[in-house]
Amino acid sequence: MAAGKVVPFLRALGLVSTKRSILMLVLTWVLNLAWLTVNYFWNLVPIPVLIAIPVLLLIYALIALAAYVYWGVKGVREQDEPYANVMVGVIVAASLLYLNYNFFEFILSVIK
């Protein structure tokens, strides 16, 4: 994608601010999960790859949780934003962490 087309593309998605990127976290997780289930991925790959995918999703959720806490608190301190923004980000990231952990347990139970 050309550099001049990135900003209009992000505007079309509604992602010009960090507050709206929560939607992208959820969308990314849903698309990853849908891709795995639609393609029957676990029938085609070795077991270490099956374990690596949910572990990577767990790491992603942990990074998202840390990022929302960091940038949310930074926004509260620097721009006097409400704490609700921090709470929404933490709730979404914690939900992703919970869902990814349950997905990891499911993969482990399927493997056994």
BAFI-3210 file (N, C-alpha, C; in Angstrom, 3 decimals, decimal comma, padded with zeros to 6 digits):
// residues 112
n [1|2|3|4|5|6|7|8|9|10|11|12|13|14|15|16|17|18|19|20|21|22|23|24|25|26|27|28|29|30|31|32|33|34|35|36|37|38|39|40|41|42|43|44|45|46|47|48|49|50|51|52|53|54|55|56|57|58|59|60|61|62|63|64|65|66|67|68|69|70|71|72|73|74|75|76|77|78|79|80|81|82|83|84|85|86|87|88|89|90|91|92|93|94|95|96|97|98|99|100|101|102|103|104|105|106|107|108|109|110|111|112]
n.u [000,845|000,615|002,327|000,800|-001,768|-002,277|-003,173|-005,810|-006,955|-006,828|-008,468|-010,878|-011,364|-011,734|-009,653|-007,923|-007,164|-005,721|-007,599|-009,567|-008,404|-008,952|-011,013|-009,666|-007,995|-009,816|-010,973|-008,731|-008,151|-010,490|-010,415|-008,028|-008,715|-010,911|-009,625|-008,002|-009,936|-011,517|-009,776|-008,976|-006,529|-005,092|-004,966|-003,023|-000,477|002,524|002,617|004,160|003,761|001,048|000,899|002,427|000,962|-001,342|000,211|001,610|-000,587|-001,349|000,881|000,614|-001,807|-000,975|000,915|-000,792|-002,397|-000,507|000,234|-002,176|-002,594|-000,264|-000,330|-002,847|-002,700|-000,696|-002,028|-003,983|-002,421|-001,023|-002,884|-005,197|-007,248|-010,216|-010,417|-011,910|-011,215|-008,882|-009,871|-011,624|-009,831|-008,260|-010,171|-010,944|-008,454|-007,879|-010,012|-009,365|-007,021|-008,056|-009,738|-007,812|-006,289|-008,166|-008,499|-005,941|-005,938|-007,925|-006,694|-004,618|-006,138|-007,261|-005,026|-004,184]
n.v [-001,157|002,163|005,008|007,357|006,406|005,171|006,659|007,580|005,027|004,097|006,034|005,371|002,949|003,888|004,226|006,273|007,218|006,169|005,298|004,046|001,742|-000,469|-001,901|-003,066|-004,869|-006,800|-007,579|-008,649|-010,852|-012,388|-012,897|-014,386|-016,655|-017,565|-018,137|-020,276|-022,205|-022,529|-023,492|-025,963|-026,244|-027,651|-030,256|-030,360|-029,574|-029,928|-030,769|-028,894|-026,465|-026,102|-025,579|-023,286|-021,223|-020,469|-019,685|-017,496|-015,824|-015,434|-014,013|-011,757|-010,730|-010,126|-008,118|-006,229|-005,634|-004,480|-002,287|-000,803|-000,079|001,445|003,541|004,541|005,506|007,353|009,142|010,049|011,402|013,337|014,617|014,903|013,017|010,984|008,335|006,280|005,546|004,121|001,983|000,746|-000,119|-001,877|-003,760|-004,860|-005,876|-007,662|-009,405|-010,488|-011,778|-013,708|-015,164|-016,085|-017,703|-019,684|-020,724|-021,763|-023,797|-025,388|-026,215|-027,740|-029,766|-030,949|-031,962|-033,956]
n.w [000,000|-000,837|000,601|000,695|000,744|003,102|005,377|004,545|004,346|007,007|008,173|006,959|008,173|010,674|012,486|013,323|015,760|018,905|020,668|019,239|018,439|019,897|018,809|016,673|018,002|018,963|016,541|015,201|016,837|016,517|013,756|013,580|015,082|013,571|011,164|011,912|012,605|010,290|008,324|009,243|010,566|012,496|011,602|009,709|010,519|012,587|016,127|017,784|016,415|016,708|019,409|019,553|018,304|020,006|022,192|021,181|020,748|023,402|024,354|022,764|023,821|026,428|025,909|024,770|026,987|028,734|027,144|026,895|029,554|030,059|028,028|028,559|031,234|030,815|029,095|030,882|032,763|031,191|029,490|030,861|030,479|030,888|033,359|032,421|029,840|030,246|031,725|029,911|027,917|029,460|030,235|027,758|026,845|028,938|028,609|026,110|026,870|028,628|026,842|025,030|026,721|027,367|024,796|024,402|026,366|025,219|022,816|023,910|025,091|022,834|021,577|023,324]
ca.u [000,000|001,437|002,325|-000,288|-003,061|-002,405|-004,014|-007,236|-007,404|-007,064|-009,661|-012,051|-011,591|-012,004|-008,538|-006,949|-006,723|-005,429|-008,804|-010,354|-007,667|-009,499|-011,759|-008,718|-007,559|-010,865|-011,095|-007,577|-008,302|-011,571|-009,946|-007,066|-009,458|-011,690|-008,705|-007,595|-011,027|-012,004|-008,807|-008,593|-005,081|-004,454|-004,791|-001,973|000,809|002,990|002,143|004,778|003,145|-000,252|001,106|003,033|-000,026|-002,008|001,196|001,819|-001,777|-001,256|001,884|-000,017|-002,776|-000,216|001,476|-001,916|-002,782|000,515|000,185|-003,338|-002,363|000,769|-000,791|-004,008|-002,229|000,029|-003,041|-004,615|-001,473|-000,602|-003,975|-006,358|-008,319|-010,888|-009,924|-012,747|-010,467|-007,963|-010,648|-012,127|-008,696|-007,871|-011,212|-010,843|-007,215|-008,025|-010,917|-008,572|-006,126|-008,879|-010,141|-006,626|-005,931|-009,125|-008,156|-004,733|-006,363|-008,651|-005,713|-003,946|-007,052|-007,411|-003,786|-004,126]
ca.v [000,000|003,364|005,812|008,324|005,741|004,556|007,481|007,443|003,673|004,062|006,850|004,596|001,944|004,564|003,931|007,363|007,460|004,942|004,864|003,183|000,537|-001,596|-002,683|-003,865|-005,996|-007,820|-008,060|-009,493|-012,117|-013,150|-013,373|-015,465|-017,839|-018,045|-018,728|-021,586|-023,180|-022,775|-024,233|-027,213|-026,088|-028,634|-031,524|-030,248|-029,120|-030,662|-030,329|-027,656|-025,297|-025,944|-024,961|-021,961|-020,221|-019,877|-019,018|-016,180|-015,025|-015,046|-012,957|-010,587|-010,184|-009,519|-006,853|-005,299|-005,207|-003,538|-001,071|-000,003|000,520|002,471|004,709|005,117|006,300|008,492|010,084|010,656|012,345|014,425|015,326|014,865|012,178|010,244|006,980|005,303|005,047|003,100|000,817|000,058|-000,818|-002,990|-004,786|-005,544|-006,651|-008,783|-010,369|-011,197|-012,670|-014,824|-015,978|-016,763|-018,771|-020,780|-021,319|-022,550|-025,020|-026,205|-026,840|-028,782|-030,902|-031,610|-032,692|-035,154]
ca.w [000,000|-000,947|001,815|000,635|000,868|004,419|006,248|004,183|004,673|008,453|008,435|006,531|009,211|011,943|013,380|013,332|017,134|019,650|021,375|018,361|018,088|020,652|017,823|015,897|018,835|018,947|015,170|014,913|017,550|015,880|012,451|013,813|015,505|012,429|010,194|012,413|012,578|008,929|007,534|009,902|010,629|013,363|010,901|008,715|011,049|013,760|017,440|018,282|015,787|017,341|020,719|019,377|017,912|021,169|023,037|020,576|021,033|024,814|024,442|022,162|024,776|027,527|025,411|024,631|028,331|029,206|026,331|027,255|030,873|029,933|027,281|029,244|032,374|030,230|028,636|032,053|033,372|030,317|028,820|031,756|029,934|031,970|033,636|031,720|028,687|030,750|032,131|028,714|027,331|030,327|030,171|026,464|026,814|029,872|027,964|025,114|027,593|029,103|025,696|024,501|027,655|027,147|023,508|024,644|027,054|024,247|021,930|024,677|025,272|021,534|021,293|024,189]
c.u [000,894|001,283|001,173|-001,659|-003,289|-003,357|-005,483|-007,799|-007,712|-008,278|-010,928|-012,383|-011,944|-010,897|-007,497|-006,483|-006,487|-006,649|-009,619|-009,631|-008,117|-010,288|-010,825|-008,174|-008,570|-010,999|-009,946|-007,713|-009,371|-011,123|-008,914|-007,771|-010,276|-010,795|-008,275|-008,717|-011,481|-011,051|-008,389|-007,075|-004,419|-004,314|-003,584|-000,581|001,235|002,527|002,849|004,198|001,775|-000,131|001,633|001,990|-000,773|-001,027|001,487|000,612|-001,808|-000,251|001,324|-000,998|-002,070|000,385|000,367|-002,357|-001,790|000,459|-001,008|-003,195|-001,361|000,237|-002,025|-003,611|-001,461|-000,950|-003,742|-003,697|-001,207|-001,765|-005,263|-007,545|-008,978|-010,300|-010,746|-012,032|-009,505|-008,732|-011,178|-011,001|-008,278|-008,903|-011,131|-009,589|-007,277|-008,969|-010,193|-007,614|-006,872|-009,281|-008,954|-006,179|-006,884|-008,870|-006,923|-005,079|-007,117|-007,703|-004,979|-004,848|-007,273|-006,191|-003,717|-005,162]
c.v [001,225|004,219|006,812|007,721|005,147|005,347|007,435|006,053|003,553|004,901|006,098|003,520|002,573|004,370|005,048|007,691|006,126|004,429|003,881|001,893|-000,678|-002,504|-003,575|-005,034|-007,138|-008,419|-008,989|-010,851|-012,987|-013,704|-014,490|-016,754|-018,421|-018,714|-020,117|-022,607|-023,497|-023,675|-025,574|-027,299|-027,195|-030,001|-031,523|-029,970|-029,961|-030,010|-029,071|-026,384|-025,040|-025,264|-023,542|-020,892|-019,657|-019,195|-017,619|-015,272|-014,587|-013,915|-011,656|-009,938|-009,542|-008,178|-005,818|-004,773|-004,187|-002,220|-000,203|000,624|001,663|003,717|005,345|005,986|007,523|009,555|010,778|011,712|013,562|015,244|015,327|014,118|011,420|008,841|005,912|004,734|003,942|001,832|000,040|-000,731|-002,023|-004,108|-005,563|-006,411|-007,836|-009,841|-011,170|-012,182|-013,908|-015,749|-016,733|-017,892|-019,963|-021,484|-022,206|-023,863|-025,952|-026,924|-027,965|-030,000|-031,649|-032,462|-033,990|-036,116]
c.w [000,000|000,304|001,835|000,827|002,258|005,305|005,834|004,496|006,164|008,837|008,060|007,551|010,551|012,946|013,426|014,744|017,835|020,399|020,540|018,001|018,892|019,715|017,022|016,703|018,769|017,556|014,802|015,591|016,887|014,533|012,601|014,196|014,359|011,392|010,635|012,293|011,162|008,152|008,145|010,054|011,448|012,716|009,976|009,281|012,250|015,068|017,950|017,662|016,395|018,694|020,573|019,058|019,122|022,123|022,488|020,809|022,495|025,010|023,876|023,134|025,962|027,110|025,265|025,991|028,875|028,444|026,699|028,628|030,757|029,234|027,905|030,408|031,882|029,737|029,785|032,653|032,494|029,777|029,633|031,148|031,078|032,138|032,937|030,508|029,102|031,089|030,931|028,062|028,144|030,266|028,861|026,409|027,767|029,307|026,894|025,768|028,079|027,941|025,099|025,418|027,493|025,820|023,636|025,352|026,104|023,315|022,645|024,870|023,962|021,212|022,089|023,772]
res [m|a|a|g|k|v|v|p|f|l|r|a|l|g|l|v|s|t|k|r|s|i|l|m|l|v|l|t|w|v|l|n|l|a|w|l|t|v|n|y|f|w|n|l|v|p|i|p|v|l|i|a|i|p|v|l|l|l|i|y|a|l|i|a|l|a|a|y|v|y|w|g|v|k|g|v|r|e|q|d|e|p|y|a|n|v|m|v|g|v|i|v|a|a|s|l|l|y|l|n|y|n|f|f|e|f|i|l|s|v|i|k]
***
